[in-house]
């Protein structure tokens, strides 16, 4: 069984640039999603979004959503990750690491 507490968040960096209110979620060194503020939404809508995914696996509708703030999104993310992670095999994790490595190498070119 996966330990939800082993999930960490880091400020997202793209091409060395940090983005405020944008976080990459990491588990065992593997990026498994993002949580970020979504500017431009109507003021009555939740302003934050989250998405949980594993490289090489299709995402489902309930693997992402909106939240009122970072903490709300993190709680929703953890619930989704508990469901997704419970179904992962060692093969799934190894494959996700291969996809993540290939993606990192492609961006480095």
Backbone as CSV, one residue per row, in Angstrom:
resi,resn,N_x,N_y,N_z,CA_x,CA_y,CA_z,C_x,C_y,C_z
1,UNK,0.835,-1.191,0.000,0.000,0.000,0.000,0.871,1.242,0.000
2,UNK,0.452,2.266,-0.686,1.220,3.489,-0.797,1.026,4.381,0.410
3,UNK,2.062,5.112,0.727,2.017,6.058,1.835,1.723,7.444,1.282
4,UNK,0.493,7.943,1.517,0.129,9.278,1.019,1.035,10.363,1.564
5,UNK,1.588,10.165,2.749,2.411,11.193,3.357,3.749,11.355,2.650
6,UNK,4.118,10.426,1.795,5.381,10.542,1.067,5.272,11.477,-0.140
7,UNK,4.102,12.039,-0.366,3.909,12.998,-1.452,4.480,14.346,-1.012
8,UNK,5.260,14.959,-1.892,5.786,16.299,-1.615,5.435,17.213,-2.782
9,UNK,5.426,18.516,-2.511,5.200,19.464,-3.600,6.403,20.389,-3.698
10,UNK,6.712,20.751,-4.938,7.824,21.650,-5.236,7.314,22.719,-6.191
11,UNK,7.834,23.907,-6.049,7.474,24.970,-6.993,7.844,24.497,-8.395
12,UNK,6.908,24.646,-9.330,7.146,24.226,-10.703,8.179,25.141,-11.352
13,UNK,9.142,24.514,-12.030,10.138,25.263,-12.794,10.104,24.748,-14.224
14,UNK,10.001,25.676,-15.148,10.023,25.345,-16.577,11.110,26.201,-17.197
15,UNK,12.068,25.550,-17.833,13.227,26.248,-18.405,13.899,27.139,-17.369
16,UNK,13.998,26.648,-16.131,14.666,27.381,-15.072,13.857,28.492,-14.435
17,UNK,12.657,28.752,-14.933,11.818,29.815,-14.393,10.784,29.233,-13.435
18,UNK,10.687,29.833,-12.240,9.686,29.423,-11.255,8.379,30.143,-11.529
19,UNK,7.290,29.495,-11.196,5.972,30.081,-11.387,5.251,30.160,-10.045
20,UNK,4.756,31.340,-9.677,4.059,31.464,-8.396,2.743,30.680,-8.403
21,UNK,2.422,30.110,-7.271,1.177,29.354,-7.110,1.043,28.219,-8.118
22,UNK,2.161,27.559,-8.421,2.181,26.434,-9.353,3.145,25.397,-8.784
23,UNK,2.618,24.214,-8.471,3.415,23.205,-7.789,3.372,21.874,-8.521
24,UNK,4.529,21.225,-8.591,4.632,19.876,-9.114,4.593,18.931,-7.921
25,UNK,3.792,17.875,-8.043,3.653,16.907,-6.957,4.566,15.721,-7.271
26,UNK,5.365,15.322,-6.266,6.384,14.283,-6.439,6.114,13.129,-5.482
27,UNK,6.290,11.928,-5.976,6.211,10.712,-5.161,7.375,9.816,-5.563
28,UNK,8.207,9.455,-4.601,9.376,8.604,-4.862,10.236,9.159,-6.000
29,UNK,10.361,10.470,-6.064,11.165,11.111,-7.105,10.485,11.200,-8.454
30,UNK,9.262,10.742,-8.551,8.515,10.713,-9.808,7.430,11.788,-9.802
31,UNK,7.405,12.666,-10.812,6.313,13.643,-10.865,4.982,12.932,-11.136
32,UNK,3.988,13.237,-10.296,2.686,12.562,-10.438,1.544,13.556,-10.606
33,UNK,1.867,14.819,-10.844,0.796,15.782,-11.081,1.183,17.197,-10.720
34,UNK,0.189,18.079,-10.826,0.388,19.490,-10.507,-0.825,20.041,-9.777
35,UNK,-0.533,21.067,-8.992,-1.563,21.856,-8.329,-1.198,23.305,-8.608
36,UNK,-2.167,24.076,-9.108,-1.840,25.466,-9.428,-3.062,26.363,-9.400
37,UNK,-2.767,27.635,-9.203,-3.815,28.639,-9.285,-4.101,28.871,-10.765
38,UNK,-5.345,28.994,-11.096,-5.755,29.140,-12.490,-6.279,30.555,-12.725
39,UNK,-5.408,31.479,-13.095,-5.863,32.864,-13.300,-6.853,32.966,-14.456
40,UNK,-7.704,33.956,-14.362,-8.648,34.208,-15.439,-9.998,33.546,-15.266
41,UNK,-10.164,32.753,-14.219,-11.462,32.129,-13.987,-12.429,33.154,-13.393
42,UNK,-13.718,32.977,-13.611,-14.686,33.889,-12.984,-14.532,33.856,-11.465
43,UNK,-14.771,34.973,-10.818,-14.553,35.067,-9.372,-15.434,34.117,-8.567
44,UNK,-16.575,33.699,-9.103,-17.433,32.768,-8.365,-16.937,31.319,-8.459
45,UNK,-15.990,31.049,-9.345,-15.477,29.684,-9.521,-14.258,29.460,-8.621
46,UNK,-14.015,28.205,-8.247,-12.794,27.881,-7.517,-11.604,28.291,-8.373
47,UNK,-10.617,28.887,-7.754,-9.494,29.477,-8.480,-8.280,28.554,-8.621
48,UNK,-8.327,27.402,-8.003,-7.209,26.465,-8.047,-7.616,25.194,-8.774
49,UNK,-6.632,24.533,-9.394,-6.896,23.259,-10.061,-5.811,22.255,-9.676
50,UNK,-6.153,21.000,-9.814,-5.212,19.930,-9.524,-5.388,18.822,-10.544
51,UNK,-4.325,18.100,-10.801,-4.376,16.958,-11.702,-3.376,15.918,-11.245
52,UNK,-3.821,14.700,-11.165,-3.009,13.575,-10.696,-2.839,12.603,-11.854
53,UNK,-1.614,12.275,-12.180,-1.402,11.364,-13.301,-0.100,10.583,-13.132
54,UNK,-0.020,9.468,-13.820,1.180,8.642,-13.840,1.566,8.497,-15.302
55,UNK,2.825,8.827,-15.616,3.306,8.680,-16.992,2.949,7.309,-17.540
56,UNK,2.443,7.277,-18.765,2.146,6.019,-19.433,0.785,5.432,-19.125
57,UNK,0.022,6.085,-18.269,-1.322,5.597,-17.931,-2.338,6.666,-18.292
58,UNK,-3.472,6.268,-18.832,-4.491,7.275,-19.167,-5.078,7.907,-17.906
59,UNK,-5.393,9.182,-18.000,-6.057,9.871,-16.891,-7.558,9.749,-17.048
60,UNK,-8.235,9.691,-15.926,-9.696,9.648,-15.920,-10.228,10.982,-15.424
61,UNK,-11.505,11.233,-15.648,-12.097,12.508,-15.234,-11.918,12.780,-13.748
62,UNK,-12.008,11.772,-12.932,-11.903,11.996,-11.490,-10.457,12.109,-11.010
63,UNK,-9.504,12.159,-11.951,-8.092,12.319,-11.612,-7.669,13.787,-11.593
64,UNK,-8.625,14.693,-11.771,-8.321,16.126,-11.739,-9.583,16.886,-11.335
65,UNK,-9.372,18.148,-10.957,-10.525,18.950,-10.569,-10.129,20.331,-10.093
66,UNK,-11.072,20.988,-9.469,-10.899,22.363,-8.970,-10.920,22.339,-7.446
67,UNK,-10.361,23.399,-6.854,-10.376,23.533,-5.411,-10.366,24.995,-5.016
68,UNK,-10.697,25.248,-3.769,-10.783,26.632,-3.300,-9.423,27.236,-2.993
69,UNK,-8.441,26.392,-2.645,-7.102,26.886,-2.338,-6.122,25.716,-2.417
70,UNK,-4.865,25.990,-2.129,-3.836,24.955,-2.206,-4.147,23.773,-1.292
71,UNK,-4.564,24.046,-0.070,-4.837,22.974,0.884,-6.007,22.092,0.424
72,UNK,-7.050,22.719,-0.102,-8.202,21.978,-0.609,-7.780,21.072,-1.766
73,UNK,-6.993,21.629,-2.678,-6.523,20.832,-3.819,-5.612,19.697,-3.367
74,UNK,-4.760,19.964,-2.383,-3.865,18.916,-1.896,-4.667,17.770,-1.293
75,UNK,-5.717,18.074,-0.539,-6.559,17.027,0.043,-7.237,16.205,-1.051
76,UNK,-7.752,16.877,-2.066,-8.403,16.173,-3.173,-7.384,15.360,-3.963
77,UNK,-6.205,15.922,-4.157,-5.136,15.218,-4.856,-4.778,13.933,-4.108
78,UNK,-4.592,14.041,-2.785,-4.225,12.865,-1.991,-5.283,11.774,-2.077
79,UNK,-6.549,12.148,-2.096,-7.615,11.156,-2.223,-7.532,10.451,-3.578
80,UNK,-7.304,11.219,-4.632,-7.168,10.622,-5.965,-5.923,9.746,-6.031
81,UNK,-4.828,10.226,-5.456,-3.583,9.453,-5.492,-3.726,8.144,-4.719
82,UNK,-4.445,8.143,-3.605,-4.664,6.910,-2.850,-5.356,5.877,-3.729
83,UNK,-6.338,6.324,-4.497,-7.068,5.421,-5.398,-6.164,4.950,-6.535
84,UNK,-5.466,5.896,-7.178,-4.605,5.552,-8.315,-3.439,4.684,-7.857
85,UNK,-2.777,5.112,-6.794,-1.603,4.401,-6.305,-1.890,2.986,-5.859
86,UNK,-3.074,2.765,-5.312,-3.440,1.423,-4.853,-3.472,0.422,-6.003
87,UNK,-3.690,0.916,-7.217,-3.759,0.027,-8.372,-2.455,-0.108,-9.137
88,UNK,-1.397,0.571,-8.703,-0.124,0.510,-9.416,0.650,-0.756,-9.083
89,UNK,1.252,-1.327,-10.101,2.145,-2.469,-9.913,3.587,-1.979,-10.018
90,UNK,4.531,-2.829,-9.656,5.943,-2.474,-9.816,6.244,-2.187,-11.286
91,UNK,5.610,-2.937,-12.190,5.803,-2.726,-13.619,5.308,-1.335,-14.017
92,UNK,4.141,-0.918,-13.524,3.597,0.410,-13.816,4.574,1.506,-13.381
93,UNK,5.133,1.346,-12.194,6.057,2.348,-11.658,7.337,2.386,-12.482
94,UNK,7.862,1.227,-12.847,9.075,1.170,-13.682,8.816,1.818,-15.035
95,UNK,7.660,1.545,-15.610,7.306,2.132,-16.908,7.164,3.651,-16.785
96,UNK,6.547,4.119,-15.719,6.392,5.557,-15.498,7.761,6.229,-15.375
97,UNK,8.704,5.566,-14.706,10.060,6.118,-14.586,10.731,6.210,-15.958
98,UNK,10.501,5.214,-16.806,11.062,5.256,-18.164,10.486,6.431,-18.954
99,UNK,9.172,6.612,-18.891,8.527,7.732,-19.579,9.036,9.065,-19.045
100,UNK,9.166,9.177,-17.724,9.633,10.420,-17.116,11.060,10.728,-17.553
101,UNK,11.907,9.716,-17.584,13.297,9.905,-18.012,13.357,10.339,-19.476
102,UNK,12.584,9.682,-20.327,12.565,10.040,-21.748,12.065,11.463,-21.941
103,UNK,11.063,11.867,-21.167,10.514,13.218,-21.258,11.562,14.242,-20.838
104,UNK,12.243,13.970,-19.732,13.289,14.885,-19.253,14.392,15.019,-20.282
105,UNK,14.801,13.908,-20.877,15.860,13.940,-21.891,15.416,14.699,-23.132
106,UNK,14.171,14.547,-23.540,13.660,15.261,-24.715,13.643,16.761,-24.476
107,UNK,13.259,17.195,-23.269,13.236,18.626,-22.969,14.640,19.205,-22.883
108,UNK,15.627,18.356,-22.547,16.999,18.825,-22.426,17.646,19.068,-23.784
109,UNK,17.068,18.529,-24.836,17.659,18.704,-26.184,17.400,20.060,-26.743
